[in-house]
Amino acid sequence: MTTTAAATRTRTSAAKVASAASILFALALFWTVASIDVPHRADDTKLLAWWQQSSNQVSGIVSQFCAIAAALLFVVIINYFRLLTATTAAVQWTAFARSMGLIFSTTLLVSAALRGVIGHMVKVDGEPLPGLDVLRYSTALNYNLIGSITMTALGLTILAVSVVVVRTLVLARWVGYVGLGCAAVILVASAAMIGQYTISLALLWSLCLSIAIWREAAR
C-alpha cells in the first residue's frame, strides 16, 4: 500500500511538472519570436539602421535565451509523454513523437544561436557590426530554419502525440483532436516554407496539453 501511494505521488508530481513545462514552453516560444522582429524586405539603409540600435541587438540575445529555454522545456514534455505511454501498445508512434521532438529541440537550439549571434558579436565580443550581406544571410537562414525544418519537426511531433492520445486515451481525447488540427495546418504551412506564421497554433496546442495533463493528474 505504501509503495503504491508513493508511486502515485511520484506520477502526480511528474504530471504537474510536465503541465507547468507546457505552459512555460508556450511562453518561452512566444517570446522567442516576439522579442525580436527584424524588418522584412527592408532596404539596406533601414536594415542597417535597425541593427545599429543597441536595444535590437539586446533583443536578439533575449530571443536566443528564450529559444534555449523553449527547447529544454519541450524535452521535459516529450520525456513525460514517453513515461505516460510506457504501458501502452503505441510503441512506434511514441518513439516517432520522441524522435521528432528531439529534432525540434535541436533545430530550435540552432535557431537560438542564429538569433543571438549578431548581438553577441557586438555586445559581448566588442566586434563591429557585420556587413549587410551577413545581416541579410543570418536573418534569411533563421527564417528558413524556423519556417521549414523546425516547424515541420514540431508539426510531426504534435501529430504523433495526438495519434497516440486518440488511440490510447492516456489523456483526454479532445486534446488529441486539437493536436491533429494544429498539426495539419502547421505541416501544410511548413511545406510552403511559412511555418513561422503558425507558431500561434503551437502555443494553443501546448496550453491545451498543459490543461489535459493537469486534469489527468488531478483525476
Buried (B, 14 or more C-beta within 10 A) or exposed (E): EEEEEEEEEEBBEBBBBBBBBBBBBBBBBBBBBEBBEBEEEBEEEEBBEBBEEEEBBBBBBBBBBBBBBBBBBBBBBBBBBBEBBEEBEBEEBBEBBBBBBBBBBBBBBBBBEBBBBBBBBBBEEEEEBBEBEEBBEBBEEBBBBBBBBBBBBBBBBBBBBBBBBBBBEBBBBEBBBBBBBBBBBBBEBBEEBBBBBBBEBBBBBBBBBBBBBBBBBEE
